[in-house]
């Protein structure tokens, strides 16, 4: 996400391509053989390992070194969030649900204390809108094969009264 933020701020130019590894395109196979993503290509140079990609971004992207510095307070706060959410979804226990709400409350408190809640909400809203755009591409509407009633015009119905 931070890399996308740098791209939005026009600090870097970023092009992301997704590849179906079950059926990769022919040019992908010839260039990268059996290498699995992520792959970074910068000025024609392909970087294939996570550690090397991180190092390359830290050295060559302005502000890139900040992308990989973890905030200890945030890391400890979000560490068990996924497991708590999974427990709530699987067990549907009120005690687990209360623990998750308390955990989310601590995250909310941190966002408020740091004054970053507004940024977080804007980022989330942007992410949700991007997800909605992706979903629209896959939307397929079907016409019904038969109907049991004929729709009436609402204006005709209101004039009859």
GIPE-V275940 format. One record per pair of residues at least 12 apart in sequence whose ideal C-beta (glycine too) atoms are under 8 Angstrom apart, sorted by sequence separation. I is the first residue (numbers start at 0). GAP is how many residues later the second one is. D is the distance in Angstrom with one decimal. If there is no record, write none. Layout:
BEGIN
[[I:GAP:D] [I:GAP:D]]
END
This chain:
BEGIN
[[37:12:6.8] [83:12:7.0] [87:12:5.0] [34:13:5.2] [39:13:4.6] [86:13:7.7] [31:14:7.0] [41:14:6.6] [53:14:5.5] [20:15:6.5] [30:15:7.2] [37:15:6.3] [83:15:6.0] [84:15:6.1] [20:16:7.4] [31:16:7.3] [39:16:6.4] [83:16:4.7] [39:17:7.6] [18:18:6.5] [41:18:6.9] [83:19:5.7] [80:22:6.2] [79:23:7.4] [80:23:7.9] [80:26:7.5] [76:29:6.2] [77:29:7.0] [76:30:5.9] [76:33:6.1] [73:36:7.2] [72:37:7.0] [11:49:5.5] [10:50:7.3] [11:50:7.6] [10:51:5.6] [10:52:6.2] [2:54:7.4] [5:55:6.7] [5:57:6.4] [5:58:7.5] [5:61:7.7] [1:64:7.7] [2:64:6.5] [1:65:4.6] [4:118:7.9] [0:122:7.4]]
END
